[in-house]
Structures are given as C-alpha cells and as structure tokens.
Amino acid sequence: NPAPVPLPNRPRAVAGGERLDARVSRAWGGAGSVAAGAPLVAGAIAAVDARVAVVLDHLEVVTRRECLDAVGELALRLPEGSRLAVASRDRAPVPVARLRASGDLLEIGADDLSMGGQEAVALLEGAGVDLAEADVEELVEHTEGWPVGLYLAALAVNAGGRPQPAANVT
C-alpha cells in the first residue's frame, strides 16, 4: 500500500468536522494503488461542501506512468466547482485530450507568461523606471519578456545601474 500523502499543516476545508487533508490522505493511503486512489480522493473532495482547488507543482519530476495517469483521472473526476491546477516546466505528460476536447482545460505556456513591450513599460513604470523605447525593447529581448527579469532590471536601474547594450554585458 502507498504511504498516506503528507500535506502541509495549513487550514483546510472541513467536512463533517474532519479536515479535508485528513480525508484525502486516508483515501489515497487506503486505496491499495496509486491508480485506485484518484476516485477515492475525488470522492473525499466531493464530500466537502465547498469549492476545492488542488494544486500540483513541479509535475515534471513525476515520472511513473501510474502516477501521471492518476493525476489525469483526478482531473476527470473532480466535483463541479473544484479545480485542479498543475504546474510543470515541461508540457504536462498527463492524459488531457478529453479535457481539452470538452473545453475543461486551460493551458498556459511560456509565451502566455512573457511580456511584450507595452506590458514591460507598464511594469517598469510601476517600479519607478522610465526607459527609452529602444532600451525597453532590448530589455524585453534579453529577459525573453519574463516579468521577474524585467523587475530585477528595474531594481538595478533604481539602484543606480543603467541598461547596458548586450555587447557590454559579460
């Protein structure tokens, strides 16, 4: 039998006086297999009279097909109003064709998360930095539009640095 799923000790939804994390841990731990656990976990979530968000981060480190299939099965069985959010550095190797076909899947990739010129200007101005359009374009190119890179550049400019042409950066 798989070990009970350890969950962080944070406030959780309560069903009938029992915390959701305890129900989920018991359901998955008593399932006998990872694959059998998904329907039991979905049932434990359905027993809670509240919307539940299940967040799985770093799915790229999960390599066992049985575990990935269980994540897909959980996605299909979550009760109405509940959500499953999965984050992965790679395309999630979870069977999602059915969710995609039914319109129940929202995929957000790197291109969706990167900023263009106007968004970068807004971020930089919000951080108190006013750069020439050419500098903003170069900064977006070098950071690939990633907000954290743009923000760190804004912090550097605010600390007295100046954006340098790529040829001068080592």
Accessible surface in RSA format (square Angstrom, percent):
REM  Atomic radii and reference values for relative SASA: ProtOr
REM  Chains: A
REM  Algorithm: Lee & Richards
REM  Probe-radius: 1.40
REM  Slices: 20
REM RES _ NUM      All-atoms   Total-Side   Main-Chain    Non-polar    All polar
REM                ABS   REL    ABS   REL    ABS   REL    ABS   REL    ABS   REL
RES ASN A   1   154.65 106.6  80.88  78.2  73.77 177.6  20.29  48.8 134.36 129.9
RES PRO A   2    39.89  29.1  24.00  21.9  15.90  57.8  35.40  29.2   4.49  27.9
RES ALA A   3    80.53  74.0  59.68  92.1  20.86  47.4  65.26  91.9  15.28  40.5
RES PRO A   4    87.59  63.8  79.41  72.4   8.19  29.8  79.41  65.6   8.19  50.9
RES VAL A   5    49.46  32.5  45.47  41.2   3.99   9.6  47.32  41.1   2.14   5.8
RES PRO A   6   124.13  90.5  99.88  91.0  24.26  88.2 110.86  91.5  13.28  82.5
RES LEU A   7    70.24  39.1  41.91  30.0  28.33  71.2  43.89  30.8  26.35  70.9
RES PRO A   8    66.81  48.7  53.08  48.4  13.73  49.9  65.86  54.4   0.95   5.9
RES ASN A   9   135.22  93.2 102.41  99.0  32.81  79.0  34.60  83.3 100.62  97.3
RES ARG A  10   147.61  62.0 145.76  74.3   1.86   4.4  38.44  52.5 109.17  66.2
RES PRO A  11   130.83  95.4 107.39  97.9  23.44  85.2 115.43  95.3  15.40  95.7
RES ARG A  12    80.30  33.7  60.02  30.6  20.29  48.3  23.52  32.1  56.78  34.4
RES ALA A  13    34.63  31.8  14.73  22.7  19.90  45.3  26.85  37.8   7.78  20.6
RES VAL A  14    85.21  56.1  60.70  54.9  24.52  59.1  60.70  52.7  24.52  66.5
RES ALA A  15     5.45   5.0   1.21   1.9   4.24   9.6   5.45   7.7   0.00   0.0
RES GLY A  16    86.74 107.0   0.00   N/A  86.74 107.0  43.02 118.1  43.72  97.9
RES GLY A  17    74.57  92.0   0.00   N/A  74.57  92.0  35.19  96.6  39.38  88.2
RES GLU A  18    49.47  28.4  44.94  34.0   4.53  10.8  30.18  58.4  19.29  15.8
RES ARG A  19    86.57  36.3  83.76  42.7   2.81   6.7  46.94  64.1  39.63  24.0
RES LEU A  20    13.59   7.6  13.59   9.7   0.00   0.0  13.59   9.5   0.00   0.0
RES ASP A  21    15.06  10.5  12.28  12.2   2.77   6.6   5.26  12.4   9.80   9.8
RES ALA A  22    44.53  40.9  34.09  52.6  10.44  23.8  42.42  59.7   2.12   5.6
RES ARG A  23    54.19  22.8  52.32  26.7   1.87   4.5   4.30   5.9  49.89  30.2
RES VAL A  24    19.16  12.6  19.16  17.3   0.00   0.0  19.16  16.6   0.00   0.0
RES SER A  25    20.02  16.9  20.02  26.7   0.00   0.0  11.67  24.9   8.35  11.7
RES ARG A  26   145.69  61.2 134.46  68.5  11.23  26.7  77.88 106.4  67.81  41.1
RES ALA A  27    19.96  18.4   9.13  14.1  10.84  24.6  19.26  27.1   0.70   1.8
RES TRP A  28    38.43  15.4  38.43  18.6   0.00   0.0  33.39  17.8   5.05   8.2
RES GLY A  29    12.21  15.1   0.00   N/A  12.21  15.1   5.89  16.2   6.32  14.2
RES GLY A  30    59.42  73.3   0.00   N/A  59.42  73.3  30.37  83.3  29.05  65.1
RES ALA A  31    18.45  17.0   0.00   0.0  18.45  42.0   0.95   1.3  17.49  46.3
RES GLY A  32    42.35  52.2   0.00   N/A  42.35  52.2  20.14  55.3  22.21  49.7
RES SER A  33    39.93  33.7  35.31  47.1   4.62  10.6  32.31  68.8   7.63  10.7
RES VAL A  34    21.05  13.8  20.33  18.4   0.72   1.7  20.33  17.7   0.72   1.9
RES ALA A  35    53.59  49.3  45.07  69.6   8.52  19.4  46.28  65.2   7.31  19.4
RES ALA A  36    42.73  39.3  31.61  48.8  11.12  25.3  40.03  56.4   2.71   7.2
RES GLY A  37     0.00   0.0   0.00   N/A   0.00   0.0   0.00   0.0   0.00   0.0
RES ALA A  38     0.00   0.0   0.00   0.0   0.00   0.0   0.00   0.0   0.00   0.0
RES PRO A  39    44.93  32.7  35.42  32.3   9.51  34.6  35.93  29.7   9.00  55.9
RES LEU A  40    84.98  47.3  79.28  56.7   5.70  14.3  81.53  57.3   3.44   9.3
RES VAL A  41     4.50   3.0   4.50   4.1   0.00   0.0   4.50   3.9   0.00   0.0
RES ALA A  42     5.33   4.9   4.48   6.9   0.85   1.9   4.82   6.8   0.51   1.4
RES GLY A  43    40.39  49.8   0.00   N/A  40.39  49.8  32.97  90.5   7.41  16.6
RES ALA A  44    12.25  11.3   5.00   7.7   7.24  16.5  10.45  14.7   1.80   4.8
RES ILE A  45     2.81   1.6   2.08   1.6   0.72   1.7   2.08   1.5   0.72   2.0
RES ALA A  46    59.47  54.7  34.65  53.5  24.82  56.5  36.60  51.5  22.87  60.6
RES ALA A  47    55.16  50.7  22.40  34.6  32.76  74.5  34.96  49.2  20.20  53.5
RES VAL A  48     8.14   5.4   0.91   0.8   7.22  17.4   1.08   0.9   7.06  19.1
RES ASP A  49   148.80 104.2 120.04 119.5  28.75  68.0  43.24 101.8 105.56 105.3
RES ALA A  50    55.36  50.9  29.96  46.2  25.40  57.8  44.00  62.0  11.36  30.1
RES ARG A  51   202.33  85.0 175.12  89.3  27.22  64.8  56.61  77.4 145.73  88.3
RES VAL A  52    15.55  10.2  10.28   9.3   5.27  12.7  14.63  12.7   0.92   2.5
RES ALA A  53    75.22  69.2  47.35  73.1  27.87  63.4  47.35  66.7  27.87  73.8
RES VAL A  54    28.01  18.4  24.27  22.0   3.74   9.0  27.93  24.3   0.08   0.2
RES VAL A  55   103.88  68.4  77.37  70.0  26.50  63.9  77.37  67.2  26.50  71.9
RES LEU A  56    53.87  30.0  51.43  36.8   2.44   6.1  53.87  37.8   0.00   0.0
RES ASP A  57    89.07  62.4  66.28  66.0  22.79  53.9  23.39  55.1  65.68  65.5
RES HIS A  58    93.30  51.0  92.07  64.0   1.23   3.1  63.11  65.0  30.19  35.1
RES LEU A  59     4.36   2.4   3.45   2.5   0.91   2.3   4.36   3.1   0.00   0.0
RES GLU A  60    43.62  25.0  21.60  16.3  22.02  52.4  20.00  38.7  23.62  19.3
RES VAL A  61   109.09  71.8  84.93  76.9  24.16  58.2  90.51  78.6  18.58  50.4
RES VAL A  62    48.74  32.1  39.83  36.1   8.91  21.5  45.27  39.3   3.47   9.4
RES THR A  63   114.76  81.6  87.44  88.7  27.32  65.1  63.27  85.0  51.49  77.8
RES ARG A  64   138.20  58.0 131.12  66.8   7.08  16.9  66.32  90.6  71.87  43.6
RES ARG A  65   127.76  53.6 121.71  62.0   6.04  14.4  71.43  97.6  56.33  34.1
RES GLU A  66    60.23  34.6  52.53  39.7   7.71  18.4  30.17  58.4  30.06  24.5
RES CYS A  67    30.15  22.8  28.71  32.0   1.44   3.4   8.29  21.0  21.86  23.6
RES LEU A  68     6.25   3.5   6.25   4.5   0.00   0.0   6.25   4.4   0.00   0.0
RES ASP A  69    57.39  40.2  53.62  53.4   3.77   8.9  23.15  54.5  34.24  34.2
RES ALA A  70     2.34   2.1   0.98   1.5   1.35   3.1   2.26   3.2   0.07   0.2
RES VAL A  71    15.55  10.2  15.55  14.1   0.00   0.0  15.55  13.5   0.00   0.0
RES GLY A  72     0.78   1.0   0.00   N/A   0.78   1.0   0.78   2.1   0.00   0.0
RES GLU A  73    56.29  32.3  54.06  40.9   2.22   5.3  15.26  29.5  41.03  33.5
RES LEU A  74     7.14   4.0   7.14   5.1   0.00   0.0   7.14   5.0   0.00   0.0
RES ALA A  75    21.05  19.4   7.28  11.2  13.77  31.3   7.77  10.9  13.28  35.2
RES LEU A  76    63.28  35.2  31.93  22.8  31.36  78.8  33.54  23.6  29.74  80.0
RES ARG A  77   120.08  50.4 100.23  51.1  19.85  47.3  23.00  31.4  97.08  58.8
RES LEU A  78    26.47  14.7   7.36   5.3  19.10  48.0   7.36   5.2  19.10  51.4
RES PRO A  79    34.87  25.4  23.16  21.1  11.71  42.6  33.19  27.4   1.68  10.4
RES GLU A  80   178.62 102.6 146.32 110.7  32.30  76.9  69.98 135.4 108.64  88.7
RES GLY A  81    17.36  21.4   0.00   N/A  17.36  21.4  11.36  31.2   6.00  13.4
RES SER A  82     9.23   7.8   1.64   2.2   7.59  17.5   0.04   0.1   9.19  12.9
RES ARG A  83   160.28  67.3 158.27  80.7   2.01   4.8  65.46  89.5  94.81  57.5
RES LEU A  84    42.50  23.7  11.50   8.2  31.00  77.9  11.52   8.1  30.98  83.4
RES ALA A  85    51.44  47.3  45.19  69.7   6.24  14.2  51.20  72.1   0.24   0.6
RES VAL A  86    56.82  37.4  21.35  19.3  35.46  85.5  22.22  19.3  34.60  93.8
RES ALA A  87    46.84  43.1  41.05  63.3   5.79  13.2  46.39  65.3   0.44   1.2
RES SER A  88    37.42  31.6   2.82   3.8  34.60  79.7   6.26  13.3  31.16  43.7
RES ARG A  89   201.68  84.7 163.56  83.4  38.12  90.8  60.34  82.5 141.34  85.7
RES ASP A  90    93.10  65.2  81.46  81.1  11.63  27.5  31.27  73.6  61.83  61.7
RES ARG A  91   189.12  79.4 160.66  81.9  28.46  67.8  81.68 111.6 107.44  65.1
RES ALA A  92    32.95  30.3  20.96  32.3  12.00  27.3  20.96  29.5  12.00  31.8
RES PRO A  93    55.87  40.7  40.30  36.7  15.57  56.6  54.84  45.3   1.03   6.4
RES VAL A  94    13.51   8.9   6.18   5.6   7.33  17.7   7.13   6.2   6.37  17.3
RES PRO A  95    70.77  51.6  53.02  48.3  17.74  64.5  65.64  54.2   5.12  31.8
RES VAL A  96    28.07  18.5  26.16  23.7   1.91   4.6  26.16  22.7   1.91   5.2
RES ALA A  97    73.34  67.4  67.03 103.4   6.31  14.3  68.37  96.3   4.96  13.2
RES ARG A  98   168.26  70.6 159.35  81.2   8.92  21.2  65.37  89.3 102.89  62.4
RES LEU A  99    20.13  11.2  19.94  14.3   0.19   0.5  20.10  14.1   0.03   0.1
RES ARG A 100   113.11  47.5  98.67  50.3  14.44  34.4  60.16  82.2  52.95  32.1
RES ALA A 101    93.23  85.7  49.80  76.9  43.43  98.8  62.17  87.5  31.06  82.3
RES SER A 102    70.34  59.4  34.55  46.1  35.79  82.4  44.47  94.7  25.87  36.2
RES GLY A 103    62.73  77.4   0.00   N/A  62.73  77.4  32.45  89.0  30.28  67.8
RES ASP A 104   106.61  74.7  74.57  74.2  32.03  75.7  22.66  53.3  83.94  83.7
RES LEU A 105    55.35  30.8  28.42  20.3  26.93  67.7  30.92  21.7  24.44  65.8
RES LEU A 106   147.40  82.1 121.55  87.0  25.85  65.0 122.29  85.9  25.11  67.6
RES GLU A 107    83.72  48.1  59.23  44.8  24.49  58.3  37.13  71.8  46.58  38.0
RES ILE A 108   104.72  59.6  73.16  54.5  31.55  76.1  73.72  53.1  30.99  84.1
RES GLY A 109    37.27  46.0   0.00   N/A  37.27  46.0  34.61  95.0   2.66   6.0
RES ALA A 110    61.85  56.9  48.55  74.9  13.30  30.2  50.14  70.6  11.71  31.0
RES ASP A 111   132.34  92.7 115.32 114.8  17.03  40.3  35.40  83.3  96.94  96.7
RES ASP A 112    99.31  69.6  65.31  65.0  34.00  80.4  20.42  48.1  78.89  78.7
RES LEU A 113    93.54  52.1  83.18  59.5  10.36  26.0  86.23  60.6   7.30  19.7
RES SER A 114    36.45  30.8  24.27  32.4  12.18  28.1   6.39  13.6  30.07  42.1
RES MET A 115    46.63  24.1  40.96  27.1   5.68  13.5  41.86  35.6   4.77   6.3
RES GLY A 116    34.76  42.9   0.00   N/A  34.76  42.9  32.35  88.8   2.42   5.4
RES GLY A 117    34.68  42.8   0.00   N/A  34.68  42.8  21.42  58.8  13.26  29.7
RES GLN A 118   164.68  92.1 152.93 111.8  11.74  28.0  56.66 120.6 108.02  81.9
RES GLU A 119    96.22  55.2  91.20  69.0   5.02  12.0  39.64  76.7  56.58  46.2
RES ALA A 120     0.00   0.0   0.00   0.0   0.00   0.0   0.00   0.0   0.00   0.0
RES VAL A 121    54.67  36.0  53.93  48.8   0.75   1.8  54.67  47.5   0.00   0.0
RES ALA A 122    64.95  59.7  51.85  80.0  13.10  29.8  56.42  79.4   8.54  22.6
RES LEU A 123    38.08  21.2  24.40  17.5  13.68  34.4  35.01  24.6   3.07   8.3
RES LEU A 124     1.99   1.1   1.99   1.4   0.00   0.0   1.99   1.4   0.00   0.0
RES GLU A 125   101.31  58.2  83.07  62.8  18.24  43.4  28.44  55.0  72.87  59.5
RES GLY A 126    72.48  89.4   0.00   N/A  72.48  89.4  37.80 103.7  34.67  77.7
RES ALA A 127    24.37  22.4   3.08   4.8  21.28  48.4  17.03  24.0   7.33  19.4
RES GLY A 128    61.54  75.9   0.00   N/A  61.54  75.9  35.81  98.3  25.73  57.6
RES VAL A 129     5.94   3.9   1.11   1.0   4.84  11.7   4.44   3.9   1.50   4.1
RES ASP A 130   127.91  89.6  98.47  98.0  29.45  69.6  34.84  82.0  93.08  92.8
RES LEU A 131    29.15  16.2   9.08   6.5  20.07  50.5  12.62   8.9  16.53  44.5
RES ALA A 132    63.97  58.8  45.76  70.6  18.22  41.4  57.64  81.2   6.33  16.8
RES GLU A 133   132.29  75.9 120.80  91.4  11.49  27.4  49.71  96.1  82.58  67.4
RES ALA A 134    74.57  68.6  63.11  97.4  11.46  26.1  66.82  94.1   7.75  20.5
RES ASP A 135    45.36  31.8  43.48  43.3   1.89   4.5   1.47   3.5  43.89  43.8
RES VAL A 136     3.82   2.5   3.82   3.5   0.00   0.0   3.82   3.3   0.00   0.0
RES GLU A 137    98.85  56.7  91.41  69.2   7.44  17.7  37.26  72.1  61.59  50.3
RES GLU A 138    53.35  30.6  50.70  38.4   2.65   6.3  24.04  46.5  29.31  23.9
RES LEU A 139    24.05  13.4  21.67  15.5   2.38   6.0  23.61  16.6   0.43   1.2
RES VAL A 140    26.05  17.1  25.57  23.2   0.48   1.2  25.57  22.2   0.48   1.3
RES GLU A 141   130.57  75.0 112.53  85.1  18.04  43.0  43.65  84.4  86.92  71.0
RES HIS A 142    96.95  53.0  65.29  45.4  31.66  81.0  45.35  46.7  51.60  60.0
RES THR A 143    26.50  18.9  14.64  14.8  11.87  28.3  22.53  30.3   3.98   6.0
RES GLU A 144   127.59  73.3 111.49  84.3  16.10  38.3  42.91  83.0  84.68  69.1
RES GLY A 145     0.95   1.2   0.00   N/A   0.95   1.2   0.95   2.6   0.00   0.0
RES TRP A 146    92.10  37.0  92.10  44.6   0.00   0.0  77.93  41.6  14.17  23.0
RES PRO A 147    42.67  31.1  42.20  38.5   0.47   1.7  42.50  35.1   0.17   1.1
RES VAL A 148   100.06  65.8  93.75  84.9   6.31  15.2  98.53  85.6   1.53   4.1
RES GLY A 149    19.14  23.6   0.00   N/A  19.14  23.6  16.35  44.9   2.79   6.3
RES LEU A 150     0.00   0.0   0.00   0.0   0.00   0.0   0.00   0.0   0.00   0.0
RES TYR A 151   101.96  47.6 101.96  58.0   0.00   0.0  64.53  48.5  37.43  46.1
RES LEU A 152   103.99  57.9  98.75  70.6   5.24  13.2  99.11  69.6   4.88  13.1
RES ALA A 153    21.14  19.4  13.19  20.3   7.96  18.1  20.11  28.3   1.03   2.7
RES ALA A 154     0.54   0.5   0.00   0.0   0.54   1.2   0.54   0.8   0.00   0.0
RES LEU A 155    80.29  44.7  75.93  54.3   4.36  11.0  76.34  53.6   3.95  10.6
RES ALA A 156    54.59  50.2  44.87  69.2   9.72  22.1  53.01  74.7   1.58   4.2
RES VAL A 157    36.65  24.1  28.34  25.7   8.31  20.0  28.34  24.6   8.31  22.5
RES ASN A 158    82.72  57.0  47.05  45.5  35.67  85.9  27.09  65.2  55.64  53.8
RES ALA A 159    91.54  84.2  47.87  73.9  43.67  99.3  60.87  85.7  30.67  81.2
RES GLY A 160    64.98  80.1   0.00   N/A  64.98  80.1  36.58 100.4  28.41  63.6
RES GLY A 161    35.04  43.2   0.00   N/A  35.04  43.2  29.30  80.4   5.74  12.9
RES ARG A 162   173.51  72.9 157.35  80.2  16.17  38.5  58.51  80.0 115.00  69.7
RES PRO A 163    39.56  28.8  14.19  12.9  25.36  92.2  26.18  21.6  13.37  83.1
RES GLN A 164    94.65  52.9  78.05  57.0  16.60  39.5  30.40  64.7  64.25  48.7
RES PRO A 165    70.40  51.3  69.50  63.4   0.90   3.3  69.67  57.5   0.73   4.5
RES ALA A 166    50.66  46.6  35.97  55.5  14.69  33.4  38.11  53.7  12.54  33.2
RES ALA A 167   100.83  92.7  59.17  91.3  41.66  94.8  72.47 102.0  28.36  75.1
RES ASN A 168    95.57  65.9  68.53  66.2  27.03  65.1  17.73  42.7  77.84  75.2
RES VAL A 169    94.68  62.3  72.81  65.9  21.88  52.7  76.68  66.6  18.00  48.8
RES THR A 170   175.49 124.8 106.22 107.7  69.27 165.1 106.89 143.6  68.60 103.7
END  Absolute sums over single chains surface
CHAIN  1 A    11054.3       8166.3       2888.0       6312.7       4741.6
END  Absolute sums over all chains
TOTAL         11054.3       8166.3       2888.0       6312.7       4741.6
